[in-house]
Amino acid sequence: CTTAGQCNGCTPNTRCTGAGVPVACCTGVNQGTCPLLGSCAVVQNKNSVVVPRIALNGVCVPRNGANGDLGCTLDADCRSCVGGTNDGLTCLPGQGAPGSGQQDPCPGGGTCTGTATTCQLPELTMEVGPTDPGTGEAQVTIPKDSLVLMPAAAGSIGTVCVKAGSDGVGVLDCNGGRPNLDVTLSRDHNLIPGSPGNSGSANGLPDDPECDDNYVLPDASLSRPCVEGTARCNSGTNQDMLCTVESDCPPVDPEIKRCALCNTATITQHPGICNSPTKVELSGTYNSGGLLLSMPLALTVLKGAVLGPDNLPCTPDDTANPASPVGVLLSSGTSIMRMYDVNNIANNKIAPGETCPIVGPCVAQLTGTPVASCSSLYSLGDPGGLQLSGGFGAFDIDLTLDLVTVFQFKLVKP
């Protein structure tokens, strides 16, 4: 690393203890084992495709850097060019320094020494209802439009944009004792017995030759299997019904694609293969300040020339089709992700203890942090280090690539 901006808590191989000095877990045999810090996402697969840990911490604004968005964690990370051909454009101190391998952000004799610009961090608003005096529990809502996440470069995959599909809802337990805080999500790419890509019920979810076995989700809705090549309404009043056009899935939302192939692929990769529904298992007990939220998140990957006239990713004028929202459970407890028969290859797994290329050990288990003090939350709006984790698995996102994405959100007082 050469700058503070490169020492982002979600970039495992540029973690710094001082100027240019990475910590031990970022080098040698320990490379990539640094714990995740701050708000971030990890997108991972089982192919030798570069899918880095994605920083959701922030970008320098105005978003006018000569080389695109610039990641940051503090306002001090962001400066502007003085002089040269990029005079006035955002830059990072040290960016383009000799030996960094980066392009000079202020060519033509300019220097990155101008007045600090702003580091725009991710935002969300958590609305907490009154606490029930008997149970110590309160309803929590995250309004859809309050979730603002920055664009994130994901190597060869593209640029990732994350938006909320609808409001997040959940329960905060100030006393502790409520059941089912910990979450385990499981998916299996192939449930057809005898198929080359199926590893059998003993090594994944139960086989389903008819592809009609559902799972009941925590909100009492059904998670259904998918015969690749069929389209269903993923949300709205006709959720789970077969569809052909957006109007089959009211209410129509121009920012959300509701009628989509049920395994989220844009092209059917394995016709007739049965993708499992999502199996959700809840366990454990809320500690004091524990919180579990359900929030549909739409993750769109931008590739190629899909930027609109503003030439910025993740803005309303992008020409890429909006992604379908996927239900994500965010917990202050432990979240575990499991995917079987990854990429339609038998015995290929993403799970705790497995290895994912580039990332290293698969990041498939995260543990959050509860609200430190409900009284401070109500009186001061201080979530006291609340950290939520969760994720989802998706099939055939990029060609034949199955991805498991995990999110970590750290909430701080505004």
N, C-alpha and C positions, 0 to 999 in steps of 0.2 A: 504494500500500500504506500501511497505517497501523500494522501490528504485525509483529513478527518472525514470527509464525505464518503471515502472508500471503506471506512471502518464501520460499516453498517451492521447492526446486530444480526441481520439475516443473511449475510454473505460469509459463509464459513471459512473461506480461505484468505480473507483479507482482514481478519480480526486483529486489532492493534493494541499493544500495551504502551507503545510510545511511537515516535515518528518512524514509520517504516519497519517496526518490529512486530511481527505476528506472534500471538500467543501459541503455546506448545501444541494445543489441540488443532492447530491449522497447518501443521507441517508433518512431514515424514509419514510414518505408519498411522499417526493419529489424525491425518488430514481429514477435514470434514466432520469431525466429531464435536465441534463447538456446540453448546446448547443454543437453541433459538432465543433471541431476545427481541423485545418490542413487538410490533404488529407485523406479521409476515405470513407468507404462504410458501409451501413446498409442493412443487408439481413433480411427480416422479413416475418412471416407467421401468420396464425390464429390458428395453433395447439399449444399444450403445448410442443413445441420442442425448445430446447435451440439454438437460432440463435443470437449470440451476434453482437454488432456493431464491424465491422471488421476494424482494424487499417491497413492502407496502408502507414503509415509514414516511416517505415524502419526496417531493420534487421541488426544485427551485422555481419560484414564480417571480416575474412573468415567465411563462414557458417559451422562451425565445432563444434558448441555447443554440449555438451554431451547429452542434452535433446532436440536437434533440433534447429530450428531457434529461435533467441532471438530478440524480438521487442525492438525498440529504437527510440529516437528522436534526440539524440546528441551523438557525439563521446564519451563524458564522461560517457555515459550509458554503454559502452562496455569495458570490460577488458579481461584478459586471466588468466587462472589458473597458479599458480606458485607452482610446486611440486605436489605430489599426483599422482593418476592414470590418471588424466585428464590434466596433465601438458601441457601447450601450447594451450589448447582448449578455445574457447571464453566463457565468463561468464558475468553475470550482478552483479555489486556490491550489496551485501545484499541478493542476491538470495540464498535460502536455510537457511536464518537466522531463529533462534528459533521462533516459533509461526507463521511463514509464510506459513506453510503447503507445502513447496516446497522441492524437493530433493536437497541435497547438490551438487552443480555443481563441486566441487573440492574435492572429497572424498580421503581418504588415507593420510590425513594430509596436503593437498594443500590449498592454499588461493587464493581468487579472487582479486589479487592486481597487476597483471602484467601490462605491458605497454598497454595503451588504443588502442583498435583496431578501425575499422571504422564503423560508422553507415551509411549504404547505404540507402539513401532516394529515394523515387520515382522520376522518371525523365521523362520529355518530352521536345521536342523542338518545339517551336511555331515560325513558319516562317511567317512574316508579309510583305505583298507586299506594293507597294507605295500607298500613300493616294491620292484619287481622289480630286483634288483641288476644285471641285464644290460641292461634297457631303460630303467630309471628311471621306469617307468610304474606307476600304482596305480589300483585300482578305487575309484570314489567313489559313495556312495549318499546321497540325501536322503530320509529316511523321510517318507512321505505326511503323517502327522499332525504333523510338525515344521514344515511350511510354514504360517505364519500371516500373512495379508495383511489390511490394514484395509479397511473399506468405502470406496468412492470414488464421489463424485458425478460423474455424466457428463452434466450439462446436461439437455437435453430427452430424452435417451435413458433416463435413470433412474439408479439406484444400482447400481454394478458390484460383484459379489462374486466373488472368485477363490479356488478351492480346488484342491488336487492330487487327481487321479483315482487315482493310485497312486504308488509310490516313484519317485524320479528316479534314474537310473543313468548312469554315464559313466566317462571315463578322464582322469586327470591325468598329464601328461608332464613330469616334473621336469627331464629333460635337454634336451628339445626334439628335433625331427626326425621325429616321427610325422606321417603325412600326414593331410590332410582335417580341418582345424580350421575353415575358413570355410564358411558355410552360405548357400545361395540357395534360397528357397522360391517356387514359382510355382503359381498357380491360374488357371483360366479359367472364367467363368460359363457360357459357351455354346459347345459344340463341334459343334453341328448345322449343317452347311454349308447356306447359303442362307437360314438363319433371320435375321430382322431384327436380332436382338441379337448376331449372330456377325460378328466382324471378320476371320475367316479365319486360316489357319495361319501366314501371314506376319506377322501382328500379334498373335500369342498362342501358345498351345499347339496342337499338331496337331489338326485336326478329327477327330471320332470319330462318324460317323453311326450306328453300331450301339451306341455308348456301352458298350464292353466293353474298352477299352484301359487296362491297369493300369500303375502305376509301382512299382518296387521301392524300398522305403525302406532307410535305412542299417542297420536291425536285421534286414533280409532279409524283413520282412513286406510285404504288398502294400497299396498305396493304390489304392482302386477308384473309378471314376467313379460318378456318382449320377444316375439318372433322377428328376427332381423328382416327389415324390408317393409314393415308395417308402420304406419303413422298413427299417433294418438294425441288427443288433447292433454297436455301436461299440466294444465291449470285451467281455471275458469269454471263456469257452471256445468260444462260437459266434460270435466276432467275424466281421463282414462277411456273415453269413447273414441272409436276409430274416426279419422278425419282425413280430408283431402286438401282443404283450404282453411285460411285463418278464420273465416266467418263461421266455420263449423265449431269454433271454440270461443264463444262469447264469454266476457266482453273483450272486444278486440283492443289490443294495446300496441301502438306502433313501436314501442321500445322493447317489447317482449314477444318472442316467437312462441306461440302456444301450440300450433299444429306442427309436429315435427316427428321424424323417425324416432321410434321409441327408445333406441339405444344411443341417441344424440349424434350419430354419424351423419354426415352430409351425403354419403354414398354408401349403399349397402355393401358391406365387406364379406359377410358370411351368410348368404341367403338361407333361410330356414333354420338357422341355429337359434336355440333358445337361450336368451340372456336371462339370468335370474332377476327377480325383484330385489330390492334392498331389504336385508334382514337387519332389524334393529333390536338389540338386546340391552335392556337397562338393568343396572345393578347398583350396589353400594348405597350409602346414606349421605344426605346433605349434612355438611358441617355448618357451623354458624356462618352466615353470609354466603352460603352456597347458592348458585344460580344456574338454571338450565333454560336455554332459549331455543326456539325453532325459528329459522329464518331462511326463506328461499333465496339462494344466490345464483345469479346468472353469470357464468364465466365465458367470455367471448375471447377467442384467440384471433388476433389480426395478423394476416400474412399477406405479403405482396402489396400491390398498389390499391389499398382499401381506405386510405386516408382521404378525407374530404378537402375542400378548398383551404381550410385553416392549416392543413399539413400536420395536425397533431393527433395522436392516438387517443381513443377513448373519449371522444367528443361527439355531440349529436350528428355531425355531418359525415361520420364514418360510413362507408358504403357496404361494409360487411353486414350480413344478416344478423339481427340480434339473437343472442343465445337463449336457449330455454332455461328457465330457473330450475334449480335442483334444491330440494329441501336439505338444509344443513342444521344439525343440532350442535349448538355451542354450549359447552359446559365448563364450569369452574372446577370440575372433577377431572377424571381420566377419560380420554377419548382414544379408542382403538379402531384402526381401519384394517380390513382384510379383503383382498381380492384374489380369487382362485382362477386357474386356467387363463392367466393374463395373456392377452393378444391371441386368444383361442389356441393356446399351446398347453397341452396337458401337463399338470404338476408345476406350472409356472406361477409363482405367488408373489404378491406384495403383502407383507405382514410384519409385525414385530419380529426381529431376529433374522429377517431375510436381507439380502443385499440388492441394492438398486444401482445400476451403473451411474457414474458421475456423482450422484448424491452420496454414495457409499452405503452405510447401513440404512435401510429403508426407514424413513421418518413416518412411522405408522402408529406411534403411541405418544401422546402429549398429555401433560397434566397441568391444569390451570391453577388459579389462586382465587380464593373467595374474597368477598367484600370484607375489608378489615373491621369496619364499624358501621352498622346500619344507622346509628344515631348521627354519625358524621355525614353519612350519605344523605340523610334527610335534611340536616341543618345546614350543611356546607356544600352539598352536591359533590362530595369527595368519595369516589368509589374505592379509595384506599388500596390501590394496586391490583384491582380486579383484573384477572386474566382469563379469557375464555378460549377454548380450543375446540376444534371439530373438523369435519371434512366430508368428502364424498368420493366415490369411484365412478368413472365414466368409461364406456366402451367405445372404441374406434373413433376417438376424437380427431386424430391426425393420421390419415390413411388407416393402417391396421393397428394404431397405437392406443392401448388402454392406459389411462392415467388415474392415479390416486392423488388427490389434492387435499392437503391439510392446511387449515387456517389457524392462526393464533392472533388474538386481538388483546392488546393491553390497554385498559381504559385509565385515563388520568383526569384529574380535575381540570376543567376549562381554564 
